[in-house]
Amino acid sequence: MSDYQLGIIGGGNMAGAILRGLIGNWLLAPEAIVVSEPLAARRQQLSRLQIKLTDDNLTAARCPRVLLAVKPQVLPEVLQQIAPVVAPETLVISIAAGCATALIDRLLAGRGRIARVMPNTPMLVGAGMSAIAAGPRATEEDLQWVERMFSVGGQTVRVGESMMDAVTAVSGSGPAYFFYLVEAMTAAGVAEGLDEATAARLARAACAGAGKLLAESVDSAGELRRRVTSPGGTTQAAIEAMESAGLREALVKAVRAAAERSRELGR
C-alpha cells in the first residue's frame, strides 16, 4: 500500500477543483496526495499545489483511496491497467459520467470498495452539487469520507445508483442549460438593439442574481417566478411566449436526451 492517502488518476479541471478544495480546507495535506496525469502541461499547472505528480497510474492506484477523474471513454482501459494493484480495502471513487459501479467492479475483478459521484462544474468556484451513490462493498464510513471530500466544493446529496443517469441529466449537464439560456438572452438583447457587451452584462447579471436569490430563498422557483410576473405585464408576456413556443417541453426533452446518453455510456 502507498504512503500517500489519496491517489487521483486524471488531472483535468474537475480534479484540480477537488484538489484545491481538499488542500485549502485542510482535509488532506499536499504531501498526502499523488496525481497521475499523462500530459506534462497539466502536471505543470498542478505543480503549484506542491503535490506529488507522476504519469504512472499504478502509483496513484496503490493508495488507500483512489479517485478516477478520467473521461468515460478511457475509464475501461485505466481500470484494466490498475486492477492488479488495487487492494481489497481500497476505496475507489469514480466521477466518470455514465459508468456504472458494476462495470468498475467487473473491470477491477471484484477488488476495492466502490463509490460513484456526479459533480458539476460550479464546483470550480465552490458552488457545486455532487450526487453520491454507493457501489459494491462501500461502507458508511467510505460514503462519509466521500461526502467530506466533495463538500469542499459545494453541496452533496446521496442517491441510489439507479438515479444517477437522472442526476447527470439534471445536475451534471444542468450548468450548460443555464449558459445556453444566457447566450439566448444576450442574442435577444442584441436583436432588440443593445450592443453585445451590454446585452451580455445584463443577461449575466440577471441570471446570476436570480440564482443567488433562489439559493438563499425558502420559496420554490415557481413561487419566485410568480412574484416577478405581474398580471398583464412584460414578464407575463414573455412567459406566455415561452410556453407557446414549448420551452418547458423542450427542456424536459433535453433532460431526457441527456439521461439516455448517460445510460448509453454505461452499457
N, C-alpha and C positions, 0 to 999 in steps of 0.2 A: 504494500500500500504506500502511496505517496506521502511525503512530508507536508504537501500542500493540502489545504482544507477544501478548496473548490477548484475544479478544472472546467474551463469553458472552451468548447470547440466551436470556433467561428468568432470573428472579431468585427462584425458589422455594427451598424448604428444602434440596434437594439441591445446588443451585448455591451456596447460602450455605455449606454444609458444605465444598464443594470450595474455595471462596474462602478460608475461614478456614484450611484446611489449607495451601493454596498460600502464603499470606502468612505464616502462623505458622511454617512450615518453611523460609522464605526461598527457595522455589523461584522465586517472582516477587515483585517489589516492587509495592505498591499502584498506583503511578503507571504501571505497565506493563499494567494491566488496565482494560478498559471493559466495562460490563454494560448491556445493553439490557433494560428491563423496563417494560411499559406501565402498571403500577399504581403510583401515587405512594406509596402506603403501603409497598409493598415497597422502593421506592427509598429511602425514609426509613429503613427498617430496615437497609439495607445501607450507608447513608452513613457509619456509624461506622468502616467499613473503609478509608475515605479513597481509594476507587477512583473512576474516572470513571463516572458514571451518566447514562443517557440513555433516551429512549423511542423511539429511532431504530435499528431493526435493521440498517440499512445501515452505520452507524458501526461496529458490532461486527463485521459481516461483512467489512469491509475489512482486518481483522487477519490476520497470517500464520497464526494458529491460532484456530479458531472452535469453541466448544463449544455445541452445540444442546441446551439444557436445557428444552425445552418439551414439552407433552403430545403424545402421538402423533396426536391428533385435529387439532391445529393445525399439525403439522410440515409437511404439504404446502404449505399457504398460505405459511408462513415461507420455505420453500425456494424457491418460485417468486418470492417478493419479493426475496430476496437474490441469486439466481442471477446477475444481471448484474454484480455487484461482486465475486463470488468469483473469485480468481485461480487459474490452473492449479496453482500451487505451494502454495496454501492447504491446511493440514491441517484437515479438517472432522471433528469428533468428535461423535457423536450418543449421547445416553443415552435416547432415546425408545423405550420398550418396544415390541417387535414390528415396528419399522420397519427393513426390510432395507436394507443399503447399496446394493443395486441400485436401489431406489426413490429413495434420496437422490441417487444418481448420475444417474438419469434426470431428476429434477426440477431438478438443478443443471446439466443439459445437458452432462454429462461434465467439469465443472470440479472442481478440487480433488482432494486425496488424502484418502480417507475411512477412518475407523475407527469402530467401533461398540462401546459399552461398556454393560454392565448392572451398575450398582452396586446396593447395597441400603441401607436406612435406618439400620442401625447405623453407617454412615459418619458420621452426625451426632455420634457420640461416639468417633470414631476407631477403631471396631471393625468396619468394613465389609468386604465382599468384592465386588470388581469384576472381572467377566469381560470380557476384551478380545478383539475379533475384527478382523482386518484386512479392509478393503474395497478397492475399486478404487484402484490406484496407491499405496496406503500402503506406505511403506518401512520397513525395520527400524529406522532412526533415528526415524521417526514413532512406531512402536509403543513404543520405549524411552521416548520423551518422554511418551506417554500413560501408561505404567506408572508413571513418576515422579509424574505429575500425580495419579493416583488412589491411589498408595501412601501419600500423606499422610493418607488417611482409613481406612487398613486394609490388607488384603492384596489382591493382584491375581493373576489367572490368565489365561493365553491359551487360547482355544478356537477351533475352526473355526466360522465363522458358522452352519453348519448345526446347531450345538449350542446356539445362543443361545436358542431357544424353551425348551429343557430347562433351561438356566441360569436363565431368567426364572422358570420354574415352581418350581424348587428353591431358588434363592438370592434372586432378586428378590422373590418373593412369600413366601419362607420365614419371615421375621420375623413376618408376620401369622399363620401357623400356630402359631407359638410363643406369641404373645399370646393367641390363641384358646384354647390349652391352659391358660394361666394363668387366663383367665376361667372356664373349665370347672372347674378345680381349686378356685378360690375359691368358686364356686357350690356345689360338692360339700361343701366345708368348712362352709359356712353350713347346708346341708341336714343335716349331722351335728351341728349345734348351736353352732358357733363364731359369734361376731359377725363381720360382714362385714370390718371393719378388720383383725381378727386373721387371718381366713382369707386375705385378700389379702396381708398381710405374709408369712405362712408360704409361700404359693404362690409369690410373687415371689422370696423368698429361696432357696427350694428350687430353682427353675428357674435363677436367676442363678448360684447356687453350682454347680449341675450343669454349666452351660455353661462356667464358668471351669475346672472340673475337667477337662472334656472337651478344652477348648482347650489345656490345659497338660500333658495326658497323652499318652503314646505309644501307649496302648491304644485299641482301637476302641470305639465306642459300645456295641456288643454285649457286649464283654468287661466294660466298666464296669457295664453293667446286670446282667450275671450275678453280679458281685461283691456287688451290693446285694440280690440275690434269693436269700435263704436258703430251702432246701427246706422246704416246708410252712409258710412264714412269711407275714407280712402282704403283703409285696411280691409274692410268688408268687401269692397270691390275687388281687391287683389286676391283675397281668399276664395271668393266665388269664381274668379277666373282660373285659379289653380285647380279647384275642384272640377270645374267644367272641362279643363284640359286633362283630367285624370291623373294629376300628380300623385295623389295618395296611392292609387292603384299601381302607378309606375314604381313607386318606392317599395311597395310590397313585392312587386315582381323582381325588383333589383335584389332585395334581400334574399328572396327565394333562389335566384340565379347564383348568388354568392354561396349560399348554403349547399346547393347542389354541386358546385365546383369543388367545395371543400370535401364533400363526400367522394367525388371522383378522385381527388388527390390521395385519399386514404385507401383506395382499392388496390 
